[in-house]
């Protein structure tokens, strides 16, 4: 495919129908006023964004749209376009580079790149739309992806070739870095949507149908309409919903932490005692936003205890008492930490490990 001609691909029915066989031009940023387009041939992304259906652009992004690289924003783990996490392909680096899919903004192949690019939010949909290009992950990006040990994010055929990257699972894993920190729901093919509250307005009178935790307190159970929209059981806690939904369900950090501590207390009550130090327990009970850090720490330290009070009003989310080390949430108020402890805030240790900006 020759990107300089900007011709629509015949198999891309979503965009061909929307564009009525109009050429697919590069979308320019609002600051690039010097670029002009033929009359009646405005950028496709602009045409889609102006349609009455506010999700039309988001649906088109799943299959893939073309724009200028300068229109993208990025965080450490992903690019974003209009708030939607996307990966890149179709860069004009070499004649054979169109098929390489780039996931990480720090990929050396993409460094200092300028020009048009294709973006998508759905690996399978993009591969079906570009069958002749045989899209496959960039080797650099794939190595970085494997380094995070994200369960079920990569699927291979019997020959070891990557045939799918579950982009929703990947995005869920890094949702707190990719999206703004407020109550939010995102389904691929829709725009990210702020919601007034993630939780049921009153204390639930049921157990979570997944983990069986029985908590008679607010700020723990997911709103039932959000559960239905995300293809989840109606009676489910936030922690189980974060990990199981075919959607991104994001609560503010402090709200997620409170829901996690309530679930941990219920789990300890079920067991009849405080759980021992264990990575498995930590993975089950911490907010989903802590999972990338846990995966990285697994190769560096032994298993931690969770939700330990190490000083008055200071809760350590992860704690190694024998080593005198602890990790606390970013919003924890300053207090006198015991001299025997070395304490990191979550954002601090994530920056040191290259997990955040």
C-alpha positions as CSV (number, residue, x, y, z in Angstrom):
1,X,0.0,0.0,0.0
2,X,1.3,3.5,-0.9
3,X,0.2,5.8,1.9
4,X,1.1,8.9,-0.1
5,X,-1.9,8.3,-2.3
6,X,-4.3,8.1,0.7
7,X,-6.6,5.7,-1.1
8,X,-9.2,3.8,0.9
9,X,-8.7,0.1,1.2
10,X,-11.5,-2.0,-0.4
11,X,-12.0,-4.3,2.6
12,X,-12.5,-1.4,5.1
13,X,-16.3,-1.4,4.7
14,X,-16.9,0.8,7.8
15,X,-15.0,3.7,6.5
16,X,-15.9,3.3,2.8
17,X,-19.6,3.4,3.7
18,X,-19.1,6.4,5.9
19,X,-16.9,8.2,3.4
20,X,-19.0,7.2,0.3
21,X,-15.7,6.3,-1.5
22,X,-14.1,9.7,-0.8
23,X,-10.3,9.6,-0.6
24,X,-9.0,9.1,3.0
25,X,-6.8,12.2,3.7
26,X,-4.5,12.9,6.5
27,X,-6.2,14.8,9.4
28,X,-4.2,17.8,10.3
29,X,-4.1,19.5,13.7
30,X,-6.0,22.7,14.3
31,X,-2.7,24.6,14.4
32,X,-1.7,23.6,10.9
33,X,-3.9,26.0,9.0
34,X,-1.6,26.0,5.9
35,X,-2.9,22.6,4.8
36,X,-5.9,22.8,2.5
37,X,-8.1,20.1,1.2
38,X,-10.1,19.9,-2.0
39,X,-13.6,21.3,-1.8
40,X,-16.0,18.7,-0.3
41,X,-13.1,16.5,0.8
42,X,-12.5,17.4,4.4
43,X,-10.6,14.9,6.6
44,X,-12.6,11.7,7.2
45,X,-12.1,11.9,11.0
46,X,-13.6,15.4,10.9
47,X,-16.6,14.2,8.9
48,X,-17.2,11.4,11.3
49,X,-16.8,13.6,14.3
50,X,-19.5,15.9,13.0
51,X,-22.1,13.2,12.5
52,X,-25.0,13.2,15.0
53,X,-23.9,9.9,16.6
54,X,-21.2,10.9,19.1
55,X,-19.6,7.4,18.9
56,X,-19.2,7.3,15.2
57,X,-15.6,8.3,15.3
58,X,-14.9,5.9,18.2
59,X,-16.3,3.0,16.1
60,X,-14.2,4.1,13.1
61,X,-11.1,4.1,15.2
62,X,-11.6,0.4,16.1
63,X,-11.1,-0.5,12.4
64,X,-8.5,2.2,11.8
65,X,-8.3,5.8,10.7
66,X,-5.5,7.9,9.2
67,X,-4.3,11.1,10.7
68,X,-1.2,13.1,11.3
69,X,1.2,11.8,14.0
70,X,1.2,15.3,15.5
71,X,-2.5,15.0,16.4
72,X,-1.7,12.2,18.9
73,X,-1.2,12.6,22.6
74,X,0.7,10.0,24.7
75,X,1.5,8.7,28.2
76,X,4.2,6.3,29.1
77,X,2.2,3.2,28.1
78,X,0.0,4.2,25.2
79,X,-1.0,6.9,22.6
80,X,-4.3,8.6,22.9
81,X,-6.6,10.2,20.4
82,X,-9.5,12.3,21.7
83,X,-9.2,10.4,25.0
84,X,-9.3,7.0,23.3
85,X,-6.2,4.7,23.8
86,X,-4.8,3.6,20.4
87,X,-1.9,1.8,18.8
88,X,-0.1,2.9,15.6
89,X,0.6,1.3,12.3
90,X,1.2,2.4,8.7
91,X,4.2,4.6,9.4
92,X,6.2,5.7,6.3
93,X,9.6,4.6,7.6
94,X,10.5,2.0,5.0
95,X,8.5,0.4,2.2
96,X,7.9,-2.7,4.3
97,X,7.0,-1.0,7.6
98,X,3.2,-0.6,7.1
99,X,2.4,-3.9,8.8
100,X,4.3,-3.2,12.0
101,X,2.0,-2.4,15.0
102,X,3.5,0.0,17.6
103,X,2.1,-0.1,21.1
104,X,4.7,2.0,23.1
105,X,5.3,5.7,22.6
106,X,9.0,5.0,23.5
107,X,9.5,2.5,20.8
108,X,12.8,3.3,19.0
109,X,11.1,2.9,15.6
110,X,8.7,5.7,16.3
111,X,11.2,8.1,17.9
112,X,11.2,11.5,16.0
113,X,8.6,10.2,13.5
114,X,6.7,12.9,11.6
115,X,4.0,12.3,9.1
116,X,0.8,10.3,8.6
117,X,-0.1,7.2,10.6
118,X,-2.9,4.8,11.0
119,X,-4.4,4.3,14.4
120,X,-6.8,1.7,15.9
121,X,-8.1,0.6,19.2
122,X,-8.9,-3.0,18.2
123,X,-6.1,-5.3,17.0
124,X,-8.4,-8.0,15.6
125,X,-10.5,-5.4,13.7
126,X,-7.5,-3.7,12.2
127,X,-6.0,-7.1,11.0
128,X,-9.3,-7.9,9.3
129,X,-9.4,-4.5,7.7
130,X,-5.9,-4.8,6.4
131,X,-5.5,-8.5,5.4
132,X,-3.0,-7.9,2.6
133,X,-0.6,-6.1,5.0
134,X,-0.5,-9.0,7.5
135,X,-0.3,-6.7,10.6
136,X,2.0,-7.9,13.3
137,X,3.5,-6.4,16.5
138,X,6.8,-4.4,16.2
139,X,9.5,-6.6,17.8
140,X,10.5,-3.8,20.2
141,X,7.0,-3.2,21.3
142,X,6.3,-6.9,21.8
143,X,9.3,-7.3,24.0
144,X,8.1,-4.5,26.2
145,X,4.6,-6.0,26.2
146,X,6.0,-9.4,27.4
147,X,8.0,-7.7,30.2
148,X,4.7,-6.7,31.9
149,X,3.5,-10.3,32.2
150,X,-0.1,-9.2,31.6
151,X,-2.3,-12.3,31.7
152,X,-4.2,-13.3,28.5
153,X,-3.2,-10.2,26.6
154,X,-1.4,-12.0,23.7
155,X,-2.8,-14.9,21.7
156,X,-0.7,-17.0,19.3
157,X,-1.3,-19.6,16.7
158,X,0.2,-23.1,16.8
159,X,3.3,-21.7,15.0
160,X,3.9,-19.1,17.7
161,X,2.8,-16.2,15.6
162,X,0.9,-13.4,17.4
163,X,-2.7,-13.4,16.0
164,X,-4.3,-11.1,18.6
165,X,-3.5,-8.6,21.2
166,X,-6.5,-8.0,23.6
167,X,-6.3,-4.2,23.5
168,X,-9.1,-3.9,26.2
169,X,-7.2,-6.1,28.6
170,X,-4.0,-4.1,28.0
171,X,-5.9,-0.8,28.5
172,X,-7.6,-2.1,31.6
173,X,-4.2,-3.0,33.1
174,X,-2.9,0.6,32.7
175,X,-6.2,2.4,32.9
176,X,-5.2,4.7,35.8
177,X,-2.3,6.0,33.7
178,X,-4.2,6.3,30.4
179,X,-7.4,7.9,31.6
180,X,-8.1,10.9,33.8
181,X,-8.6,10.1,37.4
182,X,-12.4,10.4,37.8
183,X,-15.3,8.0,37.7
184,X,-15.3,6.7,34.1
185,X,-16.5,3.9,31.9
186,X,-15.1,3.1,28.4
187,X,-16.3,0.5,26.0
188,X,-14.2,0.0,22.9
189,X,-16.2,1.6,20.0
190,X,-17.5,4.4,22.3
191,X,-16.1,7.6,23.7
192,X,-14.9,7.4,27.3
193,X,-17.8,8.5,29.5
194,X,-17.7,10.2,32.8
195,X,-20.2,8.9,35.3
196,X,-21.5,10.6,38.5
197,X,-20.7,7.6,40.6
198,X,-19.4,4.0,40.1
199,X,-21.1,2.6,43.2
200,X,-24.6,1.7,44.3
201,X,-26.0,4.7,46.3
202,X,-26.8,2.6,49.3
203,X,-25.2,-0.3,51.2
204,X,-25.9,-3.5,49.3
205,X,-27.8,-6.4,51.0
206,X,-26.1,-9.1,49.0
207,X,-22.8,-10.8,48.6
208,X,-20.6,-10.3,45.5
209,X,-21.6,-13.0,43.1
210,X,-17.9,-13.6,42.2
211,X,-15.8,-13.3,45.3
212,X,-18.7,-13.9,47.8
213,X,-17.6,-11.0,50.0
214,X,-20.4,-9.9,52.2
215,X,-20.0,-6.2,53.0
216,X,-22.7,-4.0,54.5
217,X,-21.2,-0.7,53.5
218,X,-21.4,1.8,50.7
219,X,-18.6,2.5,48.2
220,X,-18.0,-1.2,47.4
221,X,-20.7,-2.6,45.1
222,X,-20.8,-1.6,41.4
223,X,-24.0,0.1,40.2
224,X,-26.2,-2.5,38.6
225,X,-26.8,-0.5,35.5
226,X,-23.1,-0.2,34.9
227,X,-22.7,-4.0,35.6
228,X,-25.3,-4.8,32.9
229,X,-23.8,-2.4,30.4
230,X,-20.4,-4.1,31.0
231,X,-21.8,-7.6,30.6
232,X,-21.3,-8.4,34.3
233,X,-23.5,-10.0,36.9
234,X,-25.7,-7.4,38.6
235,X,-24.4,-8.2,42.1
236,X,-20.7,-7.6,41.9
237,X,-18.0,-5.6,43.8
238,X,-15.7,-3.0,42.2
239,X,-12.6,-5.2,42.5
240,X,-14.2,-8.1,40.6
241,X,-15.7,-5.7,38.0
242,X,-12.4,-4.0,37.3
243,X,-10.8,-7.4,36.4
244,X,-13.7,-9.0,34.5
245,X,-15.6,-6.4,32.5
246,X,-15.3,-6.1,28.8
247,X,-15.0,-2.4,29.5
248,X,-12.9,-0.1,31.5
249,X,-14.4,0.8,34.8
250,X,-12.4,3.4,36.6
251,X,-13.1,4.8,40.0
252,X,-11.0,7.6,41.7
253,X,-7.9,6.2,43.4
254,X,-9.1,6.8,47.0
255,X,-12.5,5.3,46.2
256,X,-10.8,2.2,44.7
257,X,-8.5,1.9,47.7
258,X,-11.4,2.0,50.1
259,X,-13.3,-0.7,48.2
260,X,-10.2,-2.8,48.2
261,X,-9.7,-2.5,52.0
262,X,-13.3,-3.5,52.6
263,X,-12.9,-6.5,50.4
264,X,-9.7,-7.5,52.2
265,X,-11.4,-7.2,55.6
266,X,-14.2,-9.5,54.3
267,X,-11.7,-12.0,53.0
268,X,-9.8,-12.0,56.3
269,X,-13.1,-12.6,58.1
270,X,-13.9,-15.6,55.8
271,X,-10.4,-17.1,56.4
272,X,-10.7,-16.5,60.2
273,X,-7.3,-14.9,60.3
274,X,-5.1,-12.4,58.6
275,X,-3.6,-13.8,55.3
276,X,0.1,-14.5,55.2
277,X,2.4,-12.6,52.9
278,X,1.5,-13.7,49.3
279,X,1.7,-12.3,45.8
280,X,-1.5,-14.2,45.0
281,X,-3.4,-12.5,47.8
282,X,-2.0,-9.1,46.8
283,X,-3.2,-9.6,43.2
284,X,-6.7,-10.4,44.4
285,X,-7.3,-7.6,46.8
286,X,-5.4,-4.5,45.7
287,X,-7.1,-2.0,43.3
288,X,-6.5,-2.9,39.6
289,X,-4.4,0.2,39.3
290,X,-1.8,-1.4,41.5
291,X,-1.4,-4.6,39.3
292,X,1.4,-3.3,36.9
293,X,3.5,-2.4,40.0
294,X,2.9,-5.8,41.6
295,X,4.0,-7.6,38.4
296,X,7.2,-5.6,38.2
297,X,7.9,-6.0,42.0
298,X,7.5,-9.8,41.7
299,X,10.9,-10.1,40.1
300,X,12.6,-7.8,42.6
301,X,11.2,-8.7,46.1
302,X,9.6,-11.4,48.1
303,X,5.8,-11.5,48.7
304,X,4.3,-8.7,50.7
305,X,1.7,-8.3,53.3
306,X,-1.2,-6.0,52.3
307,X,-3.1,-3.2,54.1
308,X,-0.8,-3.0,57.1
309,X,-1.0,0.0,59.5
310,X,2.6,1.1,60.0
311,X,1.9,4.3,61.9
312,X,-1.2,6.2,63.2
313,X,-3.4,6.9,60.1
314,X,-0.8,5.5,57.7
315,X,-1.9,2.4,55.8
316,X,0.7,0.6,53.7
317,X,-0.9,-1.1,50.7
318,X,2.1,-3.3,50.2
319,X,4.4,-4.0,53.2
320,X,7.5,-6.0,53.9
321,X,7.8,-5.8,57.8
322,X,11.0,-7.9,58.0
323,X,12.7,-5.6,55.5
324,X,11.2,-2.4,56.9
325,X,9.8,-1.4,53.5
326,X,6.4,-0.3,52.6
327,X,4.5,1.4,49.7
328,X,1.7,3.8,50.4
329,X,-1.0,5.4,48.3
330,X,-0.2,8.8,46.7
331,X,-3.1,10.5,48.7
332,X,-1.9,9.3,52.1
333,X,-1.5,12.3,54.4
334,X,2.0,13.0,55.7
335,X,2.6,11.5,59.2
336,X,5.5,10.5,61.3
337,X,6.8,7.3,59.8
338,X,8.7,4.9,62.1
339,X,12.5,5.2,61.7
340,X,12.7,1.5,61.0
341,X,10.7,1.9,57.8
342,X,11.7,3.0,54.3
343,X,8.5,4.2,52.6
344,X,7.7,4.9,49.0
345,X,4.6,6.5,47.5
346,X,3.0,4.6,44.6
347,X,3.8,7.3,42.0
348,X,7.4,7.5,43.2
349,X,8.2,3.8,42.8
350,X,6.3,3.6,39.5
351,X,8.5,6.3,38.0
352,X,11.6,4.6,39.3
353,X,10.5,1.4,37.6
354,X,9.5,3.1,34.4
355,X,5.7,2.5,34.7
356,X,4.6,6.1,34.6
357,X,5.7,9.5,33.4
